[in-house]
Amino acid sequence: MDKQRKQELAELKPTAEMMNEDQFWAIVQKAVDEAGDDEDEYLEVVMHELSKLSLKEMVGFRLRTDKLLYDSYTSEMWCAGYLMNGGCSDDGFEYFRLWVISRGRKVYEAALANPDNLIDYIAEDAEVDFFEFELFWYVAIDAFEEATEADLYDYIDDDNFTTREGNYPNFEFNWDEEDPESMKKLCPRLFERFD
């Protein structure tokens, strides 16, 4: 760890401050533009962009990711993930929403408005088997560790950052895998493509 990072780490206090949304989406978009669907290359681009930032901003990137995951924790989004991935466990739903976030602001906001809109962002000949991106969740942690040899989790102010896993809102499922019509009603275009 270089001297400047060492000093920065010594002064860093646990934070609940998320990265500015525009800054977050600019990093994501750069990775989409440069790497497309190549996950390894995508993560390299994000790591490189994060390495230019302050340690507090790296923590903020992770916190913004968690907030976007929180905001997309809905029954309708779960239905979309179930259809697109041929099933969707709790963890699978996490990784599905990470994939949605990793596709950029336009895709995320369209999916938030109506998850069936995701059909507009999947190529007819898409070679993706699963629409999941677990490693996106850990990219800020990896960048932080590379810069400091420290654990990013130690610098999250858990008392004041509440929009995270473990605090997700409760909802009633408005679809049932045993009742395909209930899924078709919510996501008709995804149902037609993936069922």
C-alpha positions as CSV (number, residue, x, y, z in Angstrom):
1,M,0.0,0.0,0.0
2,D,1.4,3.4,-1.0
3,K,1.9,6.2,1.6
4,Q,-1.0,8.2,0.3
5,R,-3.5,5.3,0.5
6,K,-2.1,4.5,4.0
7,Q,-2.8,8.0,5.2
8,E,-6.2,8.0,3.5
9,L,-7.2,4.7,5.2
10,A,-6.0,6.0,8.6
11,E,-8.4,9.0,8.3
12,L,-11.4,7.0,6.8
13,K,-14.3,6.6,9.2
14,P,-17.2,4.2,8.6
15,T,-19.7,5.9,6.3
16,A,-23.3,5.6,5.1
17,E,-22.7,8.1,2.2
18,M,-23.6,6.6,-1.2
19,M,-21.7,7.5,-4.4
20,N,-23.5,10.2,-6.4
21,E,-25.9,8.4,-8.7
22,D,-24.7,10.1,-11.9
23,Q,-21.1,9.1,-11.0
24,F,-22.1,5.6,-10.3
25,W,-24.0,5.2,-13.6
26,A,-21.1,6.8,-15.5
27,I,-18.8,4.0,-14.3
28,V,-21.3,1.3,-15.1
29,Q,-21.9,2.7,-18.6
30,K,-18.2,2.9,-19.3
31,A,-18.0,-0.8,-18.5
32,V,-21.0,-1.6,-20.6
33,D,-19.5,0.4,-23.6
34,E,-16.1,-1.1,-23.3
35,A,-16.8,-4.7,-22.3
36,G,-20.4,-5.5,-23.3
37,D,-21.3,-9.0,-22.0
38,D,-17.7,-10.1,-21.2
39,E,-17.9,-10.3,-17.4
40,D,-14.1,-10.5,-16.8
41,E,-13.4,-7.5,-19.0
42,Y,-16.4,-5.6,-17.5
43,L,-15.0,-6.1,-13.9
44,E,-11.6,-5.0,-15.1
45,V,-13.0,-1.7,-16.4
46,V,-14.9,-1.1,-13.1
47,M,-11.9,-2.0,-11.0
48,H,-9.7,0.4,-13.1
49,E,-12.3,3.2,-12.7
50,L,-12.6,2.6,-8.9
51,S,-8.9,2.6,-8.5
52,K,-8.8,6.3,-9.5
53,L,-11.2,7.2,-6.7
54,S,-10.9,7.9,-3.0
55,L,-11.5,5.1,-0.6
56,K,-14.7,6.8,0.6
57,E,-16.0,6.8,-3.0
58,M,-15.2,3.1,-3.3
59,V,-17.3,2.4,-0.2
60,G,-19.9,4.8,-1.7
61,F,-20.0,2.7,-4.9
62,R,-20.8,-0.4,-2.9
63,L,-23.5,1.4,-0.9
64,R,-25.1,2.8,-4.1
65,T,-25.2,-0.8,-5.5
66,D,-26.9,-2.0,-2.3
67,K,-29.5,0.8,-2.5
68,L,-30.3,-0.1,-6.1
69,L,-30.7,-3.7,-5.1
70,Y,-33.0,-2.6,-2.3
71,D,-35.1,-0.5,-4.6
72,S,-35.5,-3.3,-7.1
73,Y,-36.6,-5.9,-4.5
74,T,-40.2,-6.4,-5.8
75,S,-42.4,-9.3,-6.6
76,E,-42.7,-8.1,-10.2
77,M,-38.9,-8.0,-10.6
78,W,-38.7,-11.5,-9.1
79,C,-41.2,-12.8,-11.6
80,A,-39.0,-11.4,-14.5
81,G,-35.9,-13.1,-13.0
82,Y,-37.8,-16.3,-12.6
83,L,-38.9,-16.3,-16.2
84,M,-35.5,-15.2,-17.6
85,N,-33.5,-17.7,-15.6
86,G,-35.9,-20.6,-15.6
87,G,-36.2,-20.4,-11.8
88,C,-35.0,-17.9,-9.2
89,S,-33.9,-18.6,-5.6
90,D,-33.2,-15.9,-3.0
91,D,-29.6,-15.7,-4.0
92,G,-30.5,-16.0,-7.7
93,F,-32.8,-13.0,-7.3
94,E,-29.9,-11.0,-5.8
95,Y,-27.6,-12.0,-8.7
96,F,-30.3,-11.3,-11.3
97,R,-30.8,-7.7,-9.9
98,L,-27.1,-7.2,-10.0
99,W,-27.2,-8.1,-13.7
100,V,-29.9,-5.6,-14.3
101,I,-27.9,-2.9,-12.5
102,S,-24.8,-3.8,-14.4
103,R,-26.5,-3.2,-17.7
104,G,-26.8,0.6,-17.0
105,R,-29.2,3.3,-15.9
106,K,-31.5,3.1,-18.8
107,V,-32.1,-0.7,-18.4
108,Y,-32.4,-0.5,-14.6
109,E,-34.9,2.4,-14.7
110,A,-36.9,0.7,-17.5
111,A,-37.0,-2.5,-15.4
112,L,-38.0,-0.6,-12.3
113,A,-40.9,1.0,-14.1
114,N,-42.0,-2.4,-15.5
115,P,-39.7,-5.5,-15.4
116,D,-41.3,-6.8,-18.6
117,N,-39.4,-4.0,-20.3
118,L,-36.2,-6.1,-20.0
119,I,-37.3,-7.9,-23.1
120,D,-36.3,-4.7,-25.0
121,Y,-32.7,-5.1,-23.9
122,I,-32.1,-8.7,-24.7
123,A,-30.9,-9.5,-28.2
124,E,-32.8,-12.2,-30.1
125,D,-29.6,-14.2,-30.4
126,A,-28.3,-13.5,-26.9
127,E,-25.8,-16.1,-25.9
128,V,-26.2,-15.5,-22.2
129,D,-27.4,-18.6,-20.4
130,F,-28.2,-16.9,-17.1
131,F,-29.0,-13.3,-16.5
132,E,-27.0,-13.1,-13.3
133,F,-23.8,-11.2,-12.3
134,E,-22.9,-12.1,-8.7
135,L,-19.3,-10.8,-9.0
136,F,-20.5,-7.2,-9.7
137,W,-21.5,-7.1,-6.0
138,Y,-17.9,-7.6,-4.9
139,V,-16.1,-5.4,-7.3
140,A,-15.8,-2.4,-4.9
141,I,-14.7,-4.8,-2.1
142,D,-12.0,-6.1,-4.4
143,A,-10.9,-2.7,-5.5
144,F,-10.7,-1.5,-1.9
145,E,-8.7,-4.5,-0.8
146,E,-6.3,-4.1,-3.7
147,A,-5.7,-0.5,-2.7
148,T,-5.5,-1.0,1.1
149,E,-5.3,-4.7,2.0
150,A,-8.3,-3.8,4.3
151,D,-11.9,-5.0,4.3
152,L,-14.4,-2.5,2.9
153,Y,-17.1,-3.9,5.1
154,D,-15.3,-2.4,8.1
155,Y,-15.9,1.1,6.7
156,I,-19.7,0.8,6.3
157,D,-21.7,2.6,8.9
158,D,-24.3,-0.1,9.4
159,D,-26.3,1.9,12.0
160,N,-27.0,4.7,9.4
161,F,-27.0,2.7,6.2
162,T,-30.3,0.7,6.3
163,T,-31.1,0.2,2.6
164,R,-29.3,-3.1,2.3
165,E,-29.7,-6.9,2.4
166,G,-31.3,-8.0,5.6
167,N,-33.5,-4.9,5.7
168,Y,-35.5,-5.6,2.5
169,P,-39.2,-4.8,2.6
170,N,-41.7,-7.5,3.0
171,F,-44.0,-8.1,0.1
172,E,-46.7,-10.6,-0.9
173,F,-46.0,-12.5,-4.2
174,N,-48.5,-11.5,-6.8
175,W,-47.6,-14.5,-9.0
176,D,-47.1,-18.2,-8.5
177,E,-44.8,-20.5,-10.4
178,E,-47.6,-23.1,-10.2
179,D,-49.9,-20.7,-12.0
180,P,-48.2,-19.7,-15.3
181,E,-51.1,-17.4,-16.1
182,S,-50.2,-15.2,-13.1
183,M,-46.7,-14.8,-14.4
184,K,-47.9,-14.1,-18.0
185,K,-50.1,-11.4,-16.6
186,L,-47.2,-9.6,-15.0
187,C,-44.6,-10.1,-17.7
188,P,-46.4,-11.1,-20.9
189,R,-43.5,-10.4,-23.3
190,L,-40.9,-12.2,-21.1
191,F,-43.3,-15.1,-20.6
192,E,-43.7,-15.5,-24.4
193,R,-39.9,-15.4,-24.9
194,F,-38.7,-17.6,-22.0
195,D,-41.5,-19.9,-20.9
